[in-house]
Amino acid sequence: MAAALAACAQFQTVQRPTPIAQAPTQQPTAPSHPNDGVLRVGLLLPLSGSNAALGEAMQRAAQMAVFDTGTQVVLLPRDSGESASAAGQAAQAVIAQGADIILGPLFSKAVSPVAQQARAAGINVVSFSTDTAQAGGNVFLLSVLQQQAIDRIVGYGVNHGLRRYAFLAPDTQYGQLMRRAMAEAAAKYGAEVPVVELYNSKLSDPTPLQQKLQATPVDAVLVADVGSRLSVVAPMLGYSGVTAKLMGTGQWDDPSVNRQSYLAGAWYAAPDPSRRADFESRYAQQFGAPPPRLATLAYDAVALTAALANQPAGGGNPFTTAALEDPNGFVGIDGIFRFGPDGLVQRGLAVLEAQPGGPTVLEAAPDSFSGAAF
């Protein structure tokens, strides 16, 4: 199975695909599964509203995967809108057209209504959300989970002699999740975390952080943040005389973040960017701009369905829970991944060092799920 998706990730030059037309609007009807041997894949993305540009880019990436893999599955694109009810209606519409699986939605609030409709139809959902509370049952999360990025970078740090950590994050629901992930990683690898600071989301005054870091020696400072707050915290370490290694999460896996001069030499864990370089180049050539970072999720989701569609399924739906939970996993352009019984994705991540000219790989991502790393 892993080999099948690996083959899908070997890119060939393709002609510029024509845009996918959104499936025609239909009145919701009872689930329909035409007995014509055609596998139909619902694709729910935000194609209107404030996130339309992102949704359209992910749809283009999905179409590239159709061309690259040569799959015979039929995509049923639908606008998931900006509300939970709109997402639920989109799911109902693709199910009425005979969807055998649903890819998407992207945002947390849309997952539950989509899952409910899919569950009633007896099909699975592969979502792009990062909300782990939504996983399980018939919902599988394909997103890059930052909890795993923290586990990876802390394990790497401990193996390189960094045992005392400071953990910094915004005082938000996300920050609380990352704090728990840090505590779990520390317990797993035998590290200490004497400094844990969840700062005000506006971070108007970093002085308390600065003082605490100066007063408590640590080997590494892990900052689970991006944007303007990161641009305050990261430089502060240097002018405060803190010599600890700066670390981050997979949120840094974006050129707008990891090429900043104040992060030079910092470590973080994420999919190896060299694996998606060809995809990014071809996307830019075809559509005139580089893809957003999340575009690879849509590509790999469609490549996943292509791989499963090629497996014997006795003429039935090949996108079963057992097939999705293949312990050998799959290989996409973001590296190896597999789904656990809890619906959460497990990924093989690389350890990277941020540099203004682009990140360098310090430790390669694993190429299989065998070995001590898993």
N, C-alpha and C positions, 0 to 999 in steps of 0.2 A: 504493500500500500504506500509506504513512504517513497519507494522508488517511483511509483506512478506519479505522485505529485511533484517529485523532483524533476521528472521529465517535463512536466507542465511548466516548471520554472525556468527551463532553458529557452531563452527567447529567440525567436526568428524575426527577420525583418518582415513587417506586414504593411499593407497599404493603409493609408489613413482611413479608419473606420467612419462610416456615416453615423451621425448621432442616432441614439436609440430613441424612438418615439415612445412617449409614455403610453402605457396600455390604455385603450379607450375606456371612458367612464361607463360603468355598468351599475345598474341597481343591485344592491346586495342580494344574493340568492343563496340557496343552500349549497354547501360545498360540492363541487363537481370534479370528478376525476375521469376525464375522457379516456376511453380504452383504445388509444391510438399508438401506444408505445412511445410517445413523446414525453420527455421529462421537462417539467416546467419549474422554474426557480423564481420565486417572488423576490424582488429587490426593493426594499423600502428605505428611501433616503430623503432628506429635507431638500426638496426641489423648488420650494418657494419660501418667502420670508427671509429673515436675516442670515440664515445659513445656506441659502440656495447655491451660492458659488461653491461651497465645500461639497454639497450634495451632488452638484453637477460634475465636479472633478472626480468624485468617487464613482459616479456612473460611467464616466469615460474610462476609468481604470478597469471597471468591471467588463466593459465592452472589449478592451484590449485583451483581457484574459480569455474571452470567448474566441477571439481571432487567434491568439497565440496557442491555445490548447487544441483548437479545432473541434471543440466539444459540440455536440448536437443538442445540448440543453437549450431551452428557450427561456430567455430572461423576460420577466414581467415587471418592468420598473413602475414604481408608484411613488407619488409624493406623500411622505409621512407627515407633512405639515409642521405646525409649531405647537400642536396640542396633543394630549393623549387620545382624545376622541378622534382626531383626524388620523392618527396612526392606526387606531383600531379599525376605522373604516377602510383604510388602505389595505390592511391585512385581510379584511373580509372580502375586498374586491379581488385580490389576487387568488385567494382561496376559491372564490366562485369561478375563477378562470382555470382552476385545476392545479394550483401550485403544489408541488411535492415537498418543498422546503421553503423557508423564508430566510433571506439574508437581510440583516438590519433588524430593527432600526438603529440609529446612531445614539440617541439620547435616552437617558435613564427613564424619564417619565413616560416614554413611548413604549417601553419594553413590556410592561404588564398587560396592557390591552391587546398588544399584538400576540403575546404568548397565550392569552386566554382564547383568542380566536383560533390560533394554530392548534392549541390543545384539543379544542372541540372538533377540529378537522383531523386530528390524529397525525399531525406533522411537527417537525422540529423547527427551531428558530436558532440561527447563528447570528448573534447580535454584535454590534461594534461598540456597545456601551462599556464603560469601565466600572459600573456599579455592581460590585460583586454580590450585593443583596438580591439582585435580579436573576442570578444564575441558579440552575437546578431544574429538575423536571424536564421539560422539553426546551429549555433555554441554555444555549452554550455561548460563552463570551469569547470572541476572537481577539479582543483588544490587547494591547501590551499593558499588563498590570504592573503598576509601580511598586506594589508590595514585593513582587519577584525581583525587580531591579534592585531594591534595597537589600534583599537576601543575597543577591549575587555580588554586589559591591562590598558588603560587609564581609562575606566569606573570603573574597579576594584580599581585602585589607588585612584580615586576621592572618591569612597565610603569608602575608608580607610584613608581619611584625607589628601591625597597627591594632592595638587591643583596647585602647581607651578612646571613647568617642563622645563628641558633643553632637547633639541632634537639634536642628533648628527648622522650624516650619511655621506657616501662618496658623493662627488660631481659628481654624475653620473646620468643617466636617472632614475635608480632605486632609488637613494637618493632623487631626485626631487619628484617622486611619493610618497615616504614615507613621505616627508615633507608635501605634500598636505593632506595625510591621517592623519597626526598628527594635522594639523590645523583643519580639519573637526571633529576629535574626541574631541579636546579641546573646540570647539564651542558647540558641542553636550552635553558635560558634565560640561560645565562652568569652565574649567580649564584655566590657563594662561601658556603661553610658552615664557618667557622672553629671553631665549637663544635658538637660532637656528643656528647651525653650520654645513655647508656642507664642509668637509675637502678634501684636495687633496687625490686622490685615493692611492697614495704611502705613505701618512702620515709620511713623513720623519722627521717632527718636531712637536710634540704634544704640545709644550710650549704655543702657542696661545690659544689652547683649555683649557689648565690647568689654565691659567691666567683668562680667561673669567669665568670659573666655580668658581674660587676662589672669583671673584669680584661680582658675582651675586648669591645670595642665592636662592636655589630651593629645592623642596621636593623630586624630583626624576629626574634621568637622563636616558632618553630612548636612547639606542644605536641601530640603525637599521643597524647592520653590523655583520660580522663573520670573521673568518680567522685571518690573521696576524694583520690586523688593530684593530680588537677587542682585541687581545692579548696585544696591546699597550694601547688602550683607557681604558679598564676596570681596569687594575692595577693602571693606572695613578690617578684614582679617590681616591684610598686609600692613596697613598703617597702624594697627594696634600692636604689632610685634608678635602676632600669633603665627607660629611656624608650623602648625599642624597641617596635614594634607587635607586639601579641600576635596569633598566628594559631593556627588549629586545623584539624581534619579534619571530614569529614562525620559523624563520631561525635557532633558537637555538635548535629546536626540533631534535637533533642529538646527540648521546652519545659523539662524538668527540668534540662537543662544550659544551653541558650543564654539562659535568663532569669536566670541567677545574676548578682548585682550585680558580682562580681569579674571577670566577662567583658565588662562593658559596654564597647563600642567595639572589641572583638576581631573579627577577620575569619575567616571559614571558607567553604568551598565545599560546596554540597549542592544537591539539587533545590529549586526554588522552592516554599516552603510554601504560597503562595497558590493554587497549582494543585490542591492536595489539600484545600483548606479546605471545599469543598462536600461532598466525600466524608466528611470527618471529622465534619461537622455532621450529615449524614444518618445516618451510622453511630451517632453518640451518641444521636440521637433514636430510632432503631429498637431499639438494644440497651442503652440506659441508661448507657453509659459511653463515653469516647473510645476510639478504636482504638489499639492499639500501633503504633509507627512502622512495623513491618514489614508491617502489613496491606496497604499499597498494593502490595507486591510480588505478593501473591496476586491482588489485583484486576487489576493490569496483565497478569499471566500469563494469566488467563482472557480478558481483553479481547483479548490477542494471539491466542489460539486462535480467538476469534470473528471477528477480522479475516481470519485465514488461511482459516477455514472458508468465507468468502464469496468466496474467489478460485477461479477455474477450476482444477481439478486432474484433469480427465478422469475423474472418478469415483473416483480413488484417494485415498490419504492426502495431505491438503494440508499436513501439518506436516513437510515435507521439510527437509533441510539447506539446500538452495538457497533455499527460501522463508524460513527463519529468518535466513539470512545476506543478506537483501535490503539492499544498500548504502544505499538511501534511508532505511532504518530505520522506526521506528514512533513514535507519540506516545501516551503514557499519562498518568496523573495525576501521575507523577513526572517528566514531561517527555519529551524525545526520547531514544530509545535504539536501538541496533542491535547485532548480534552479529558478531564477526569470525571468521575461519577457525579461530582458536585457541579458540573457544568463550567468550571473554570479552566481557562487555557493554561498550559504549562509550556514555557518557551525556553529555548537555548539562547542565552544572551552572551554577547561579547563584553569584555571590559575595555573601555576606551579612555583615551586621554585627550582632553580638549586642547586645541591649538588654533591660533588665528587662521592658519592655512587649511584647517579641516582636521577632524579627529584622527588619531592613530590608534591602532589596535594593540593593546597591551597583552591581552589574552583572548584567543579566538573563541568564538562560540562553539559549543559541542556540536558534532554532526550526527549524533544519535542519542537515544535516551538510555543507553546502557552506561554503566560506570557509576562512580561514587557521587557525581554531581547531581544525580536524581535518585 
